[in-house]
């Protein structure tokens, strides 16, 4: 902002010199003060105009960016999005996958493969039993 000579309080509290005749004020003193106030108002008007121009430029930028943002989803929405893989993996699933991967990488013999397969099947049976027990417990708790 440009330099402003008077604050609101200074204008309110301004005292003019009294003339010798009557109770009026010195005309030159009042005119000088009014000239200062006019220059302050001109500075205010200049500042307001600059801020309005800056505000309009910013509004134009916001409008342009809003158009760009609203146009962006329409172009990307035409591209098919891949659905994310289900994130539900139990520990048992992870262990099975790891076991299969180890067999493929390290080349387990057919005997070890059969033993591991039997162990996996036994683990599957145990896991299913545990899941059945958990489901039964949850259903009895929810019924209460």
Secondary structure as GFF3:
##gff-version 3
##sequence-region A 1 144
A	DSSP	alpha_helix	8	12	.	.	.	ID=ss1
A	DSSP	alpha_helix	27	77	.	.	.	ID=ss2
A	DSSP	alpha_helix	91	106	.	.	.	ID=ss3
A	DSSP	alpha_helix	110	143	.	.	.	ID=ss4
###
